[in-house]
Amino acid sequence: MLENCILLSLFAKENLNRMSEQQLNLYDRLINEPSNDWDIYYWATEAKPTPAEFENDVMTMLREFAKNKKREQRLRQPDLEYLFEPPR
């Protein structure tokens, strides 16, 4: 689903390099375990409550990112070059 592709890829670009190993494992579970992409979107946008097994600091980070308080244009996925940038 396009909405999640944009949301999760931009979130990853901004956050993966500074996540701990535990947070990376939580993020991996979040993007791989739910069987319905819409569930992740609804949880991130707070349209539906997040199940207890996914309620953690990574979900909190994702919800804050989804609020887009800086009003950034988020119209497409980032280029993949960010994957090869050194950690900040």
PyMOL Python script that loads the backbone (N, CA, C, O; Angstrom):
from pymol import cmd

cmd.read_pdbstr("""\
ATOM      1  N   MET A   1       0.843  -1.168   0.000  1.00  0.00           N
ATOM      2  CA  MET A   1       0.000   0.000   0.000  1.00  0.00           C
ATOM      3  C   MET A   1       0.894   1.238   0.000  1.00  0.00           C
ATOM      4  O   MET A   1       1.843   1.327   0.779  1.00  0.00           O
ATOM      5  N   LEU A   2       0.593   2.166  -0.854  1.00  0.00           N
ATOM      6  CA  LEU A   2       1.450   3.329  -1.081  1.00  0.00           C
ATOM      7  C   LEU A   2       1.639   4.184   0.169  1.00  0.00           C
ATOM      8  O   LEU A   2       2.746   4.646   0.445  1.00  0.00           O
ATOM      9  N   GLU A   3       0.572   4.394   0.920  1.00  0.00           N
ATOM     10  CA  GLU A   3       0.679   5.229   2.124  1.00  0.00           C
ATOM     11  C   GLU A   3       1.733   4.690   3.089  1.00  0.00           C
ATOM     12  O   GLU A   3       2.548   5.449   3.612  1.00  0.00           O
ATOM     13  N   ASN A   4       1.713   3.390   3.320  1.00  0.00           N
ATOM     14  CA  ASN A   4       2.703   2.796   4.221  1.00  0.00           C
ATOM     15  C   ASN A   4       4.093   2.825   3.620  1.00  0.00           C
ATOM     16  O   ASN A   4       5.070   3.052   4.334  1.00  0.00           O
ATOM     17  N   CYS A   5       4.200   2.601   2.327  1.00  0.00           N
ATOM     18  CA  CYS A   5       5.521   2.658   1.687  1.00  0.00           C
ATOM     19  C   CYS A   5       6.156   4.021   1.914  1.00  0.00           C
ATOM     20  O   CYS A   5       7.334   4.111   2.259  1.00  0.00           O
ATOM     21  N   ILE A   6       5.391   5.066   1.722  1.00  0.00           N
ATOM     22  CA  ILE A   6       5.911   6.419   1.922  1.00  0.00           C
ATOM     23  C   ILE A   6       6.208   6.657   3.396  1.00  0.00           C
ATOM     24  O   ILE A   6       7.302   7.100   3.747  1.00  0.00           O
ATOM     25  N   LEU A   7       5.248   6.369   4.251  1.00  0.00           N
ATOM     26  CA  LEU A   7       5.412   6.617   5.685  1.00  0.00           C
ATOM     27  C   LEU A   7       6.597   5.843   6.262  1.00  0.00           C
ATOM     28  O   LEU A   7       7.454   6.424   6.928  1.00  0.00           O
ATOM     29  N   LEU A   8       6.646   4.548   6.010  1.00  0.00           N
ATOM     30  CA  LEU A   8       7.680   3.713   6.618  1.00  0.00           C
ATOM     31  C   LEU A   8       9.062   3.956   6.021  1.00  0.00           C
ATOM     32  O   LEU A   8      10.059   3.901   6.741  1.00  0.00           O
ATOM     33  N   SER A   9       9.139   4.222   4.720  1.00  0.00           N
ATOM     34  CA  SER A   9      10.459   4.462   4.122  1.00  0.00           C
ATOM     35  C   SER A   9      11.038   5.792   4.575  1.00  0.00           C
ATOM     36  O   SER A   9      12.240   5.884   4.824  1.00  0.00           O
ATOM     37  N   LEU A  10      10.217   6.817   4.685  1.00  0.00           N
ATOM     38  CA  LEU A  10      10.718   8.107   5.176  1.00  0.00           C
ATOM     39  C   LEU A  10      11.058   8.030   6.663  1.00  0.00           C
ATOM     40  O   LEU A  10      12.041   8.620   7.110  1.00  0.00           O
ATOM     41  N   PHE A  11      10.252   7.310   7.418  1.00  0.00           N
ATOM     42  CA  PHE A  11      10.560   7.090   8.835  1.00  0.00           C
ATOM     43  C   PHE A  11      11.892   6.360   8.970  1.00  0.00           C
ATOM     44  O   PHE A  11      12.725   6.730   9.797  1.00  0.00           O
ATOM     45  N   ALA A  12      12.091   5.327   8.161  1.00  0.00           N
ATOM     46  CA  ALA A  12      13.345   4.569   8.205  1.00  0.00           C
ATOM     47  C   ALA A  12      14.529   5.459   7.860  1.00  0.00           C
ATOM     48  O   ALA A  12      15.567   5.403   8.519  1.00  0.00           O
ATOM     49  N   LYS A  13      14.374   6.273   6.837  1.00  0.00           N
ATOM     50  CA  LYS A  13      15.476   7.162   6.442  1.00  0.00           C
ATOM     51  C   LYS A  13      15.889   8.066   7.596  1.00  0.00           C
ATOM     52  O   LYS A  13      17.077   8.286   7.827  1.00  0.00           O
ATOM     53  N   GLU A  14      14.917   8.579   8.306  1.00  0.00           N
ATOM     54  CA  GLU A  14      15.191   9.523   9.387  1.00  0.00           C
ATOM     55  C   GLU A  14      15.664   8.839  10.674  1.00  0.00           C
ATOM     56  O   GLU A  14      16.382   9.455  11.462  1.00  0.00           O
ATOM     57  N   ASN A  15      15.281   7.599  10.901  1.00  0.00           N
ATOM     58  CA  ASN A  15      15.495   7.000  12.224  1.00  0.00           C
ATOM     59  C   ASN A  15      16.366   5.754  12.318  1.00  0.00           C
ATOM     60  O   ASN A  15      16.967   5.527  13.368  1.00  0.00           O
ATOM     61  N   LEU A  16      16.461   4.950  11.289  1.00  0.00           N
ATOM     62  CA  LEU A  16      17.150   3.659  11.425  1.00  0.00           C
ATOM     63  C   LEU A  16      18.592   3.787  11.893  1.00  0.00           C
ATOM     64  O   LEU A  16      19.045   2.998  12.722  1.00  0.00           O
ATOM     65  N   ASN A  17      19.310   4.759  11.378  1.00  0.00           N
ATOM     66  CA  ASN A  17      20.735   4.890  11.724  1.00  0.00           C
ATOM     67  C   ASN A  17      20.978   5.219  13.187  1.00  0.00           C
ATOM     68  O   ASN A  17      22.095   5.046  13.675  1.00  0.00           O
ATOM     69  N   ARG A  18      19.977   5.682  13.889  1.00  0.00           N
ATOM     70  CA  ARG A  18      20.190   6.022  15.297  1.00  0.00           C
ATOM     71  C   ARG A  18      19.411   5.125  16.260  1.00  0.00           C
ATOM     72  O   ARG A  18      19.365   5.388  17.462  1.00  0.00           O
ATOM     73  N   MET A  19      18.808   4.081  15.732  1.00  0.00           N
ATOM     74  CA  MET A  19      18.079   3.142  16.590  1.00  0.00           C
ATOM     75  C   MET A  19      19.038   2.148  17.233  1.00  0.00           C
ATOM     76  O   MET A  19      20.059   1.774  16.655  1.00  0.00           O
ATOM     77  N   SER A  20      18.682   1.733  18.438  1.00  0.00           N
ATOM     78  CA  SER A  20      19.429   0.668  19.114  1.00  0.00           C
ATOM     79  C   SER A  20      19.069  -0.671  18.467  1.00  0.00           C
ATOM     80  O   SER A  20      18.137  -0.759  17.668  1.00  0.00           O
ATOM     81  N   GLU A  21      19.816  -1.697  18.822  1.00  0.00           N
ATOM     82  CA  GLU A  21      19.517  -3.033  18.297  1.00  0.00           C
ATOM     83  C   GLU A  21      18.117  -3.479  18.723  1.00  0.00           C
ATOM     84  O   GLU A  21      17.390  -4.085  17.936  1.00  0.00           O
ATOM     85  N   GLN A  22      17.748  -3.183  19.955  1.00  0.00           N
ATOM     86  CA  GLN A  22      16.411  -3.545  20.436  1.00  0.00           C
ATOM     87  C   GLN A  22      15.333  -2.817  19.627  1.00  0.00           C
ATOM     88  O   GLN A  22      14.334  -3.425  19.242  1.00  0.00           O
ATOM     89  N   GLN A  23      15.527  -1.534  19.369  1.00  0.00           N
ATOM     90  CA  GLN A  23      14.556  -0.781  18.581  1.00  0.00           C
ATOM     91  C   GLN A  23      14.475  -1.311  17.151  1.00  0.00           C
ATOM     92  O   GLN A  23      13.388  -1.394  16.579  1.00  0.00           O
ATOM     93  N   LEU A  24      15.616  -1.667  16.576  1.00  0.00           N
ATOM     94  CA  LEU A  24      15.608  -2.245  15.228  1.00  0.00           C
ATOM     95  C   LEU A  24      14.822  -3.549  15.198  1.00  0.00           C
ATOM     96  O   LEU A  24      14.104  -3.819  14.236  1.00  0.00           O
ATOM     97  N   ASN A  25      14.952  -4.354  16.238  1.00  0.00           N
ATOM     98  CA  ASN A  25      14.180  -5.601  16.313  1.00  0.00           C
ATOM     99  C   ASN A  25      12.687  -5.318  16.438  1.00  0.00           C
ATOM    100  O   ASN A  25      11.871  -6.012  15.830  1.00  0.00           O
ATOM    101  N   LEU A  26      12.328  -4.311  17.216  1.00  0.00           N
ATOM    102  CA  LEU A  26      10.917  -3.935  17.350  1.00  0.00           C
ATOM    103  C   LEU A  26      10.368  -3.425  16.019  1.00  0.00           C
ATOM    104  O   LEU A  26       9.246  -3.754  15.636  1.00  0.00           O
ATOM    105  N   TYR A  27      11.158  -2.627  15.327  1.00  0.00           N
ATOM    106  CA  TYR A  27      10.740  -2.107  14.021  1.00  0.00           C
ATOM    107  C   TYR A  27      10.569  -3.259  13.026  1.00  0.00           C
ATOM    108  O   TYR A  27       9.608  -3.285  12.258  1.00  0.00           O
ATOM    109  N   ASP A  28      11.497  -4.198  13.047  1.00  0.00           N
ATOM    110  CA  ASP A  28      11.410  -5.367  12.172  1.00  0.00           C
ATOM    111  C   ASP A  28      10.120  -6.142  12.434  1.00  0.00           C
ATOM    112  O   ASP A  28       9.427  -6.537  11.496  1.00  0.00           O
ATOM    113  N   ARG A  29       9.805  -6.356  13.693  1.00  0.00           N
ATOM    114  CA  ARG A  29       8.546  -7.044  14.046  1.00  0.00           C
ATOM    115  C   ARG A  29       7.349  -6.263  13.528  1.00  0.00           C
ATOM    116  O   ARG A  29       6.414  -6.840  12.971  1.00  0.00           O
ATOM    117  N   LEU A  30       7.383  -4.953  13.713  1.00  0.00           N
ATOM    118  CA  LEU A  30       6.257  -4.118  13.301  1.00  0.00           C
ATOM    119  C   LEU A  30       6.004  -4.214  11.801  1.00  0.00           C
ATOM    120  O   LEU A  30       4.857  -4.341  11.374  1.00  0.00           O
ATOM    121  N   ILE A  31       7.049  -4.155  11.009  1.00  0.00           N
ATOM    122  CA  ILE A  31       6.831  -4.139   9.558  1.00  0.00           C
ATOM    123  C   ILE A  31       6.659  -5.531   8.959  1.00  0.00           C
ATOM    124  O   ILE A  31       6.270  -5.657   7.798  1.00  0.00           O
ATOM    125  N   ASN A  32       6.942  -6.575   9.731  1.00  0.00           N
ATOM    126  CA  ASN A  32       6.859  -7.927   9.173  1.00  0.00           C
ATOM    127  C   ASN A  32       5.781  -8.822   9.768  1.00  0.00           C
ATOM    128  O   ASN A  32       5.351  -9.769   9.109  1.00  0.00           O
ATOM    129  N   GLU A  33       5.335  -8.558  10.982  1.00  0.00           N
ATOM    130  CA  GLU A  33       4.382  -9.478  11.615  1.00  0.00           C
ATOM    131  C   GLU A  33       2.906  -9.194  11.322  1.00  0.00           C
ATOM    132  O   GLU A  33       2.168 -10.134  11.031  1.00  0.00           O
ATOM    133  N   PRO A  34       2.451  -7.959  11.385  1.00  0.00           N
ATOM    134  CA  PRO A  34       1.023  -7.762  11.097  1.00  0.00           C
ATOM    135  C   PRO A  34       0.700  -8.222   9.675  1.00  0.00           C
ATOM    136  O   PRO A  34       1.465  -7.970   8.744  1.00  0.00           O
ATOM    137  N   SER A  35      -0.430  -8.893   9.520  1.00  0.00           N
ATOM    138  CA  SER A  35      -0.787  -9.421   8.203  1.00  0.00           C
ATOM    139  C   SER A  35      -1.518  -8.397   7.340  1.00  0.00           C
ATOM    140  O   SER A  35      -1.747  -8.638   6.155  1.00  0.00           O
ATOM    141  N   ASN A  36      -1.878  -7.280   7.910  1.00  0.00           N
ATOM    142  CA  ASN A  36      -2.636  -6.271   7.181  1.00  0.00           C
ATOM    143  C   ASN A  36      -1.907  -4.929   7.261  1.00  0.00           C
ATOM    144  O   ASN A  36      -1.770  -4.357   8.342  1.00  0.00           O
ATOM    145  N   ASP A  37      -1.439  -4.429   6.114  1.00  0.00           N
ATOM    146  CA  ASP A  37      -0.736  -3.143   6.090  1.00  0.00           C
ATOM    147  C   ASP A  37      -1.595  -1.998   6.610  1.00  0.00           C
ATOM    148  O   ASP A  37      -1.083  -1.045   7.196  1.00  0.00           O
ATOM    149  N   TRP A  38      -2.895  -2.097   6.393  1.00  0.00           N
ATOM    150  CA  TRP A  38      -3.767  -1.026   6.880  1.00  0.00           C
ATOM    151  C   TRP A  38      -3.719  -0.917   8.395  1.00  0.00           C
ATOM    152  O   TRP A  38      -3.844   0.179   8.941  1.00  0.00           O
ATOM    153  N   ASP A  39      -3.541  -2.034   9.076  1.00  0.00           N
ATOM    154  CA  ASP A  39      -3.434  -1.990  10.538  1.00  0.00           C
ATOM    155  C   ASP A  39      -2.276  -1.092  10.963  1.00  0.00           C
ATOM    156  O   ASP A  39      -2.443  -0.239  11.835  1.00  0.00           O
ATOM    157  N   ILE A  40      -1.111  -1.275  10.359  1.00  0.00           N
ATOM    158  CA  ILE A  40       0.051  -0.448  10.703  1.00  0.00           C
ATOM    159  C   ILE A  40      -0.266   1.024  10.464  1.00  0.00           C
ATOM    160  O   ILE A  40       0.054   1.878  11.290  1.00  0.00           O
ATOM    161  N   TYR A  41      -0.888   1.309   9.340  1.00  0.00           N
ATOM    162  CA  TYR A  41      -1.238   2.697   9.011  1.00  0.00           C
ATOM    163  C   TYR A  41      -2.210   3.274  10.046  1.00  0.00           C
ATOM    164  O   TYR A  41      -2.022   4.393  10.524  1.00  0.00           O
ATOM    165  N   TYR A  42      -3.231   2.518  10.381  1.00  0.00           N
ATOM    166  CA  TYR A  42      -4.213   2.996  11.363  1.00  0.00           C
ATOM    167  C   TYR A  42      -3.584   3.200  12.734  1.00  0.00           C
ATOM    168  O   TYR A  42      -3.925   4.156  13.430  1.00  0.00           O
ATOM    169  N   TRP A  43      -2.678   2.325  13.132  1.00  0.00           N
ATOM    170  CA  TRP A  43      -1.997   2.490  14.421  1.00  0.00           C
ATOM    171  C   TRP A  43      -1.105   3.725  14.402  1.00  0.00           C
ATOM    172  O   TRP A  43      -1.087   4.501  15.357  1.00  0.00           O
ATOM    173  N   ALA A  44      -0.365   3.903  13.308  1.00  0.00           N
ATOM    174  CA  ALA A  44       0.569   5.033  13.208  1.00  0.00           C
ATOM    175  C   ALA A  44      -0.162   6.368  13.195  1.00  0.00           C
ATOM    176  O   ALA A  44       0.334   7.358  13.732  1.00  0.00           O
ATOM    177  N   THR A  45      -1.336   6.394  12.584  1.00  0.00           N
ATOM    178  CA  THR A  45      -2.106   7.636  12.503  1.00  0.00           C
ATOM    179  C   THR A  45      -3.120   7.768  13.636  1.00  0.00           C
ATOM    180  O   THR A  45      -3.887   8.730  13.686  1.00  0.00           O
ATOM    181  N   GLU A  46      -3.116   6.800  14.537  1.00  0.00           N
ATOM    182  CA  GLU A  46      -3.998   6.780  15.706  1.00  0.00           C
ATOM    183  C   GLU A  46      -5.476   6.703  15.345  1.00  0.00           C
ATOM    184  O   GLU A  46      -6.336   7.136  16.112  1.00  0.00           O
ATOM    185  N   ALA A  47      -5.765   6.146  14.167  1.00  0.00           N
ATOM    186  CA  ALA A  47      -7.158   5.924  13.784  1.00  0.00           C
ATOM    187  C   ALA A  47      -7.743   4.728  14.534  1.00  0.00           C
ATOM    188  O   ALA A  47      -8.953   4.644  14.742  1.00  0.00           O
ATOM    189  N   LYS A  48      -6.869   3.807  14.938  1.00  0.00           N
ATOM    190  CA  LYS A  48      -7.271   2.641  15.726  1.00  0.00           C
ATOM    191  C   LYS A  48      -6.237   2.433  16.821  1.00  0.00           C
ATOM    192  O   LYS A  48      -5.074   2.794  16.643  1.00  0.00           O
ATOM    193  N   PRO A  49      -6.636   1.859  17.949  1.00  0.00           N
ATOM    194  CA  PRO A  49      -5.665   1.598  19.022  1.00  0.00           C
ATOM    195  C   PRO A  49      -4.636   0.548  18.604  1.00  0.00           C
ATOM    196  O   PRO A  49      -4.942  -0.397  17.878  1.00  0.00           O
ATOM    197  N   THR A  50      -3.426   0.743  19.078  1.00  0.00           N
ATOM    198  CA  THR A  50      -2.339  -0.193  18.798  1.00  0.00           C
ATOM    199  C   THR A  50      -2.430  -1.373  19.758  1.00  0.00           C
ATOM    200  O   THR A  50      -2.565  -1.167  20.965  1.00  0.00           O
ATOM    201  N   PRO A  51      -2.358  -2.606  19.252  1.00  0.00           N
ATOM    202  CA  PRO A  51      -2.359  -3.762  20.148  1.00  0.00           C
ATOM    203  C   PRO A  51      -1.154  -3.718  21.092  1.00  0.00           C
ATOM    204  O   PRO A  51      -0.104  -3.176  20.747  1.00  0.00           O
ATOM    205  N   ALA A  52      -1.315  -4.278  22.253  1.00  0.00           N
ATOM    206  CA  ALA A  52      -0.273  -4.231  23.287  1.00  0.00           C
ATOM    207  C   ALA A  52       1.072  -4.749  22.792  1.00  0.00           C
ATOM    208  O   ALA A  52       2.113  -4.214  23.173  1.00  0.00           O
ATOM    209  N   GLU A  53       1.072  -5.782  21.948  1.00  0.00           N
ATOM    210  CA  GLU A  53       2.347  -6.355  21.499  1.00  0.00           C
ATOM    211  C   GLU A  53       3.147  -5.426  20.582  1.00  0.00           C
ATOM    212  O   GLU A  53       4.336  -5.651  20.355  1.00  0.00           O
ATOM    213  N   PHE A  54       2.497  -4.382  20.056  1.00  0.00           N
ATOM    214  CA  PHE A  54       3.201  -3.414  19.211  1.00  0.00           C
ATOM    215  C   PHE A  54       3.290  -2.038  19.860  1.00  0.00           C
ATOM    216  O   PHE A  54       3.791  -1.093  19.251  1.00  0.00           O
ATOM    217  N   GLU A  55       2.811  -1.926  21.076  1.00  0.00           N
ATOM    218  CA  GLU A  55       2.874  -0.647  21.804  1.00  0.00           C
ATOM    219  C   GLU A  55       4.235  -0.549  22.472  1.00  0.00           C
ATOM    220  O   GLU A  55       4.464  -1.155  23.520  1.00  0.00           O
ATOM    221  N   ASN A  56       5.137   0.211  21.868  1.00  0.00           N
ATOM    222  CA  ASN A  56       6.502   0.347  22.375  1.00  0.00           C
ATOM    223  C   ASN A  56       7.091   1.675  21.900  1.00  0.00           C
ATOM    224  O   ASN A  56       6.402   2.463  21.253  1.00  0.00           O
ATOM    225  N   ASP A  57       8.351   1.922  22.216  1.00  0.00           N
ATOM    226  CA  ASP A  57       8.942   3.218  21.877  1.00  0.00           C
ATOM    227  C   ASP A  57       9.065   3.430  20.370  1.00  0.00           C
ATOM    228  O   ASP A  57       9.031   4.573  19.916  1.00  0.00           O
ATOM    229  N   VAL A  58       9.206   2.369  19.586  1.00  0.00           N
ATOM    230  CA  VAL A  58       9.270   2.527  18.132  1.00  0.00           C
ATOM    231  C   VAL A  58       7.910   2.968  17.595  1.00  0.00           C
ATOM    232  O   VAL A  58       7.841   3.822  16.711  1.00  0.00           O
ATOM    233  N   MET A  59       6.837   2.398  18.118  1.00  0.00           N
ATOM    234  CA  MET A  59       5.505   2.833  17.690  1.00  0.00           C
ATOM    235  C   MET A  59       5.273   4.280  18.093  1.00  0.00           C
ATOM    236  O   MET A  59       4.672   5.041  17.335  1.00  0.00           O
ATOM    237  N   THR A  60       5.734   4.669  19.262  1.00  0.00           N
ATOM    238  CA  THR A  60       5.619   6.066  19.687  1.00  0.00           C
ATOM    239  C   THR A  60       6.368   6.971  18.718  1.00  0.00           C
ATOM    240  O   THR A  60       5.858   8.021  18.326  1.00  0.00           O
ATOM    241  N   MET A  61       7.570   6.572  18.332  1.00  0.00           N
ATOM    242  CA  MET A  61       8.349   7.347  17.361  1.00  0.00           C
ATOM    243  C   MET A  61       7.615   7.440  16.024  1.00  0.00           C
ATOM    244  O   MET A  61       7.573   8.507  15.411  1.00  0.00           O
ATOM    245  N   LEU A  62       7.041   6.331  15.573  1.00  0.00           N
ATOM    246  CA  LEU A  62       6.330   6.310  14.297  1.00  0.00           C
ATOM    247  C   LEU A  62       5.092   7.195  14.347  1.00  0.00           C
ATOM    248  O   LEU A  62       4.805   7.916  13.391  1.00  0.00           O
ATOM    249  N   ARG A  63       4.361   7.145  15.452  1.00  0.00           N
ATOM    250  CA  ARG A  63       3.175   8.009  15.582  1.00  0.00           C
ATOM    251  C   ARG A  63       3.563   9.480  15.530  1.00  0.00           C
ATOM    252  O   ARG A  63       2.893  10.278  14.873  1.00  0.00           O
ATOM    253  N   GLU A  64       4.644   9.845  16.221  1.00  0.00           N
ATOM    254  CA  GLU A  64       5.110  11.237  16.195  1.00  0.00           C
ATOM    255  C   GLU A  64       5.532  11.635  14.783  1.00  0.00           C
ATOM    256  O   GLU A  64       5.233  12.739  14.326  1.00  0.00           O
ATOM    257  N   PHE A  65       6.223  10.736  14.102  1.00  0.00           N
ATOM    258  CA  PHE A  65       6.643  11.005  12.729  1.00  0.00           C
ATOM    259  C   PHE A  65       5.421  11.196  11.828  1.00  0.00           C
ATOM    260  O   PHE A  65       5.409  12.091  10.982  1.00  0.00           O
ATOM    261  N   ALA A  66       4.405  10.367  12.004  1.00  0.00           N
ATOM    262  CA  ALA A  66       3.200  10.439  11.173  1.00  0.00           C
ATOM    263  C   ALA A  66       2.447  11.752  11.362  1.00  0.00           C
ATOM    264  O   ALA A  66       1.733  12.190  10.460  1.00  0.00           O
ATOM    265  N   LYS A  67       2.598  12.378  12.516  1.00  0.00           N
ATOM    266  CA  LYS A  67       1.925  13.665  12.759  1.00  0.00           C
ATOM    267  C   LYS A  67       2.482  14.774  11.881  1.00  0.00           C
ATOM    268  O   LYS A  67       1.798  15.765  11.623  1.00  0.00           O
ATOM    269  N   ASN A  68       3.724  14.616  11.417  1.00  0.00           N
ATOM    270  CA  ASN A  68       4.355  15.566  10.503  1.00  0.00           C
ATOM    271  C   ASN A  68       4.233  17.004  11.001  1.00  0.00           C
ATOM    272  O   ASN A  68       3.732  17.878  10.294  1.00  0.00           O
ATOM    273  N   LYS A  69       4.689  17.228  12.204  1.00  0.00           N
ATOM    274  CA  LYS A  69       4.578  18.546  12.829  1.00  0.00           C
ATOM    275  C   LYS A  69       5.345  19.631  12.080  1.00  0.00           C
ATOM    276  O   LYS A  69       5.026  20.813  12.208  1.00  0.00           O
ATOM    277  N   LYS A  70       6.360  19.239  11.295  1.00  0.00           N
ATOM    278  CA  LYS A  70       7.130  20.218  10.518  1.00  0.00           C
ATOM    279  C   LYS A  70       6.464  20.530   9.179  1.00  0.00           C
ATOM    280  O   LYS A  70       6.948  21.367   8.418  1.00  0.00           O
ATOM    281  N   ARG A  71       5.367  19.862   8.902  1.00  0.00           N
ATOM    282  CA  ARG A  71       4.608  20.061   7.661  1.00  0.00           C
ATOM    283  C   ARG A  71       5.464  19.829   6.412  1.00  0.00           C
ATOM    284  O   ARG A  71       5.389  20.583   5.442  1.00  0.00           O
ATOM    285  N   GLU A  72       6.276  18.771   6.458  1.00  0.00           N
ATOM    286  CA  GLU A  72       7.118  18.429   5.316  1.00  0.00           C
ATOM    287  C   GLU A  72       6.271  17.799   4.216  1.00  0.00           C
ATOM    288  O   GLU A  72       5.287  17.114   4.494  1.00  0.00           O
ATOM    289  N   GLN A  73       6.660  18.035   2.968  1.00  0.00           N
ATOM    290  CA  GLN A  73       5.995  17.355   1.861  1.00  0.00           C
ATOM    291  C   GLN A  73       6.502  15.926   1.819  1.00  0.00           C
ATOM    292  O   GLN A  73       7.702  15.682   1.692  1.00  0.00           O
ATOM    293  N   ARG A  74       5.601  15.011   1.923  1.00  0.00           N
ATOM    294  CA  ARG A  74       5.941  13.581   1.904  1.00  0.00           C
ATOM    295  C   ARG A  74       5.112  12.918   0.814  1.00  0.00           C
ATOM    296  O   ARG A  74       4.110  12.252   1.076  1.00  0.00           O
ATOM    297  N   LEU A  75       5.564  13.123  -0.413  1.00  0.00           N
ATOM    298  CA  LEU A  75       4.785  12.677  -1.557  1.00  0.00           C
ATOM    299  C   LEU A  75       5.329  11.426  -2.228  1.00  0.00           C
ATOM    300  O   LEU A  75       4.635  10.786  -3.018  1.00  0.00           O
ATOM    301  N   ARG A  76       6.582  11.075  -1.911  1.00  0.00           N
ATOM    302  CA  ARG A  76       7.172   9.890  -2.534  1.00  0.00           C
ATOM    303  C   ARG A  76       8.221   9.291  -1.611  1.00  0.00           C
ATOM    304  O   ARG A  76       8.681   9.932  -0.666  1.00  0.00           O
ATOM    305  N   GLN A  77       8.585   8.066  -1.900  1.00  0.00           N
ATOM    306  CA  GLN A  77       9.613   7.394  -1.115  1.00  0.00           C
ATOM    307  C   GLN A  77      10.969   8.049  -1.376  1.00  0.00           C
ATOM    308  O   GLN A  77      11.191   8.599  -2.455  1.00  0.00           O
ATOM    309  N   PRO A  78      11.876   7.997  -0.402  1.00  0.00           N
ATOM    310  CA  PRO A  78      13.207   8.564  -0.622  1.00  0.00           C
ATOM    311  C   PRO A  78      14.018   7.684  -1.569  1.00  0.00           C
ATOM    312  O   PRO A  78      13.747   6.494  -1.725  1.00  0.00           O
ATOM    313  N   ASP A  79      15.012   8.296  -2.191  1.00  0.00           N
ATOM    314  CA  ASP A  79      15.952   7.521  -2.996  1.00  0.00           C
ATOM    315  C   ASP A  79      16.706   6.568  -2.074  1.00  0.00           C
ATOM    316  O   ASP A  79      16.866   6.850  -0.887  1.00  0.00           O
ATOM    317  N   LEU A  80      17.157   5.478  -2.595  1.00  0.00           N
ATOM    318  CA  LEU A  80      17.795   4.451  -1.771  1.00  0.00           C
ATOM    319  C   LEU A  80      19.222   4.784  -1.361  1.00  0.00           C
ATOM    320  O   LEU A  80      19.812   4.048  -0.571  1.00  0.00           O
ATOM    321  N   GLU A  81      19.789   5.856  -1.867  1.00  0.00           N
ATOM    322  CA  GLU A  81      21.156   6.210  -1.496  1.00  0.00           C
ATOM    323  C   GLU A  81      21.313   6.373   0.012  1.00  0.00           C
ATOM    324  O   GLU A  81      22.401   6.153   0.542  1.00  0.00           O
ATOM    325  N   TYR A  82      20.255   6.750   0.703  1.00  0.00           N
ATOM    326  CA  TYR A  82      20.358   6.952   2.147  1.00  0.00           C
ATOM    327  C   TYR A  82      20.789   5.682   2.874  1.00  0.00           C
ATOM    328  O   TYR A  82      21.348   5.750   3.968  1.00  0.00           O
ATOM    329  N   LEU A  83      20.534   4.545   2.279  1.00  0.00           N
ATOM    330  CA  LEU A  83      20.923   3.286   2.913  1.00  0.00           C
ATOM    331  C   LEU A  83      22.435   3.131   3.012  1.00  0.00           C
ATOM    332  O   LEU A  83      22.937   2.344   3.815  1.00  0.00           O
ATOM    333  N   PHE A  84      23.147   3.878   2.200  1.00  0.00           N
ATOM    334  CA  PHE A  84      24.593   3.737   2.155  1.00  0.00           C
ATOM    335  C   PHE A  84      25.317   4.899   2.810  1.00  0.00           C
ATOM    336  O   PHE A  84      26.545   4.972   2.760  1.00  0.00           O
ATOM    337  N   GLU A  85      24.572   5.810   3.423  1.00  0.00           N
ATOM    338  CA  GLU A  85      25.177   6.926   4.138  1.00  0.00           C
ATOM    339  C   GLU A  85      25.735   6.424   5.463  1.00  0.00           C
ATOM    340  O   GLU A  85      25.158   5.530   6.081  1.00  0.00           O
ATOM    341  N   PRO A  86      26.859   6.997   5.906  1.00  0.00           N
ATOM    342  CA  PRO A  86      27.386   6.604   7.219  1.00  0.00           C
ATOM    343  C   PRO A  86      26.434   7.033   8.332  1.00  0.00           C
ATOM    344  O   PRO A  86      25.733   8.033   8.181  1.00  0.00           O
ATOM    345  N   PRO A  87      26.392   6.310   9.434  1.00  0.00           N
ATOM    346  CA  PRO A  87      25.522   6.682  10.562  1.00  0.00           C
ATOM    347  C   PRO A  87      25.867   8.069  11.078  1.00  0.00           C
ATOM    348  O   PRO A  87      27.021   8.495  11.047  1.00  0.00           O
ATOM    349  N   ARG A  88      24.842   8.761  11.550  1.00  0.00           N
ATOM    350  CA  ARG A  88      25.039  10.113  12.091  1.00  0.00           C
ATOM    351  C   ARG A  88      25.394  10.057  13.542  1.00  0.00           C
ATOM    352  O   ARG A  88      25.597  11.097  14.169  1.00  0.00           O
TER     353      ARG A  88
END
""", "prot")
cmd.dss("prot")
cmd.show_as("cartoon", "prot")
cmd.util.cbc("prot")
cmd.orient("prot")
